[in-house]
Amino acid sequence: MTAPVFVVGSLDGVRPGTTVTLDGPEGRHAVSVRRLTPGEEVVLTDGRGSGASGTVLAAEGRDRLVVEVAALPAEPEPVPRITVVQALPKGDRGELAVETMTETGVDAVVPWAAARCITQWRGDRGAKSLAKWRSTAREAGKQARRLRFPEIAEAATTRQVAALLAQADFAAVLHEEGAEPLATAALPAEGSIVLVVGPEGGVSPEESAVFAQAGARPYRLGRSVLRTSTAGTAAVALLLGRTGRWS
């Protein structure tokens, strides 16, 4: 079994042979929940691509773990970078989408307030929902043993999404009536891929027109129509396989 991953604020100055003390909520989880003991292996990360693998030297109290660093693994910037623009699902399906996309390997998620979204992020509710998405990405990143967690951006408007699509090397909108399957699309070897996943009610004709003007084409995944909370994960898995990032 691979070593569990814990998050630290920074790994600046950490070298093989040095010790790092894990405290706070992460230290409490390691000591009181995971019940790690001296001799066990762990991986520390800043979530931005840097890591430190090592062995537990001591568990102090209920929330402090002392780790001796043995190596400094790193997760390079992904190529090509995959961003999913995720329309806001109802209920807790947004966290489900973020969790499974993170575990699969997405690099960034942009929450999108589409016209047909049942859920709308406003005021405190929006801030709390965004915080939940970011917390979910962090925990899913740890579960997946990632050293580079996906960026969860601020909620975007349709115009902001269009601007993002216009800058991409490959821009796509998932649509069950897309003329071409995503599985046969010509993908870039580097740069950025931006994929739009619409809400339960679908992307509106007006939104489709704006995205088309930005250079995005409609693509279908397959014969079945997936939920908005699962379509992004399926598409990310397909793209990771086709671009060689899973090879």
Disulfide bonds with the S-S distance in Angstrom:
none
